Amino acid sequence: MRTFVISISLQGEQNKNYNQDEFLQLACSLSALRIKRNLALRLVKSDPAFFISKGHLHDIRNFISDNDIGLLLIDNILTPIQQRNLEKKLMAKVLDRTGLVLEIFGSRAQSKEGKLQVELAHLIHQKSRLVRSWTHLERQRGGKGFLGGPGETQIESDKRSLASKITNIRKSINKVRRSRSVQRNLRLNNNIPLVSFVGYTNAGKSTLFNAFPNKKTKSENMLFSTLDPYLKKCGLPKKEYIISDTVGFIRNLPTSLVIAFRATLEEISFSDLIVHVVDVSDEYADKKSEVVYSTLEALGIDTGSENKIIEVHNKIDISRQQKFPPFLKDLPKKKIFSISAEKKQGLEQLFVGIEDILFKHKVQENVILNACETEKIQWLYENQLVKSSELSDDNIKLELIWDGDEQQRFKENFIAPVL
């Protein structure tokens, strides 16, 4: 479809070039669109009826008519009235920033959960935009019997239908959430740490995820190549941990999407370690990092918590600089890792750094037990604390890897207090 892209900046707005470049990338990420023209407008103030000034609107209408443009993309959030007025005036489909992001998410979702979340976001967005429909929404339908009265308007019926669909999808997502909660409890019972990758979209999270051993996921140089959460187990025996690849963040992420994907994003808050992946080759890396940390705080995550976050400065192979200061204030230098996930540079240091943080309280200890102390031996094996064992005569020598909490639980279960 031939498409006209308009980036709009209001007077006094900061980072105009950054906003324009990003919106054009969003538009180009939909393969079905053919960008015919990209225009940057600067407005003193927005028009309440059309958002765009009438002078600009006249020129845009002529261009759309002359070039058979079927879609107009506007890098701002339009009110339902503004979107309806623009479509009537320009005789073309109009999508604002929220609508475009929803279309991208709809084309990327693969799993059942991802599709449910995107559908929920679409319905929440659609519910507020029934005003776009035409006069049939104003017709009334009569009730049954002579006492039925004039009945409800079509718009009321449509709203009720959407509300019913939203309720059903939320129930389905809650089932997925409960399932994930069960899996999380199993992981916690087995003392397996969780490491979540977060970052701005297209920062290289999926490429880094694939650089770890085992399972692969989709990795492309495009915005929102990953929507569905992916998990895989990494590390050595007794130093196992799970890494999670999550959806990328973006400036002005639509509220409906934040609501829909909260079930997925809340897993980040249960992480033992958050890895913030930053594309340091991007000239706007600092602005994008601010968006990431603001989104984390909106999810209720304390970004100032000790040992909670490390920064991975990715794409150093194409960056002009090799070293960058931390994008999070007061982050120690030892928690910054410079890598190239694509070229496999600096990955060993990152792997070791992650394990040091996750298992720094773990100690290796040899314990000798009598072979008859089966309850103690069984408890240690059930809690996956035994690295190796050696049987000699009536005793068994166990090589354990455990932390202070596990040692304390063992004493509480099997060593009686001295009275």
Protein Blocks (a to p, Z undefined) as FASTA:
>chain_A
ZZdddddddehiahklmmmmmmmmmmmmpmkbccfbdcddddfbdcfklopafklmmmmm
mmmmmnopabdcddbdddfklmmmmmmmnopacddfklmmmmmmmmmpmblmlmmmmmmm
mmmmmmmmmmmpcfklmpccddehjklonojafklmmmmmmmmmmmmmmmmmmmmmmmmm
mmmmmmmmnopacdddeddehilpmmmmmmpghjdddddddehkbfbdcdddedjehiac
cddddddddehiafklmmmmmmmmmmmmmpfbdcddddfkbmklmmmmmmmmmmmmmnop
afkbghkbccddehklmcfbfbdcdfbghiafklcccddfknopoklmmmmmmmmmmmmm
pccddddddfklmmlmmmmmmnopafbdcdehjbccddddddfklmmmmmmmmmccdZZ
